[in-house]
């Protein structure tokens, strides 16, 4: 275990009570004096969640193929309350293991699902039913991960290895989406949109995509609280659409063509006159050699906006040139293959 320079090098187990709830948590004593209260401050930390037999469930240093620490606002009623309680016992730079009883880890499968969704670039609440956490636990609804389904069916104590990286004071950071009120989410979306546009213009496409994705997540979180098709739901969806198109543009630049096809098709299924969605989908079809589909979408673009005829013609010429190039390359490859087969046959015959 790592300790800060001012820590008391003592390690023993103690039980403590918080908010009248005595919970069993194995906690190493790291300090001769307790850390200052961190209420409403943002803590940035790495975590590793394991079963008591050492089986690792999640690791923020490897999840999604990258290292991304957790950001948490203390006092904002995070779904996994025990993390707030134990992180408050630590100082910056420290690493500690916390073994927590089942009654404090029951909601971990849902938290883990959200964290995994985030690392995969999905909506944090994707796959979760619109009900409270306890109701979801007892609904026997699959979380989409075998290990989480097993943990949900058979809750057990968990070991959380936390490394506190940084503590930020209120006002020096932007709240995470989950920590915002509905009003704060609506207010922050235009700002995130502008930040994404600025990053894209600078050529920081990956960072811009993350901004657009965060703004979309804000709005989708609000949309989940509305009935599909209702006025508020539609209003939010109309706000999501331009952000999604911007996100698709970023993914197009990064070569994620099939993701672009999925998102644009989803938009078109709701808004059949969305020219931009057709245009981006046409270009994505062209990129993955779907010539027929690309031509159909390009034709729809011109139908919806005749002024784009020249732009569409340029895209069609580029697609046709790529197709000719590919056919020529394949013809040369087959010619070489047949030539090799003929030579091999001649050698076998004369031999």
Secondary structure by P-SEA (a helix, b strand, c coil): cccccccccbbbbbccccccccccccccccccccccccccbbbbbbbbbbcccccccccccccccbbbbbbbbccccccaaaaaaaaaaccccccbbbbbccccccaaaaaaaaaaaaaaccccccccccccaaaaaacccccccaaaaaaaabbbbbbbbbbbcccccccccccccccccaaaaaaaaaaaaaaaaaaaaacaaaaaaaaaaaaaaaaaaaaaacccccaaaaaaaaaaaaaaaaaaaaaaaacaaaaaaaaaaaaaaccccaaaaaaaaaaaaaaacaaaaaaaaaaaaaaacccaaaaaaaaaaaaaaaaaaaaaaaaaaaaaaaaaaaaaaaaaaac
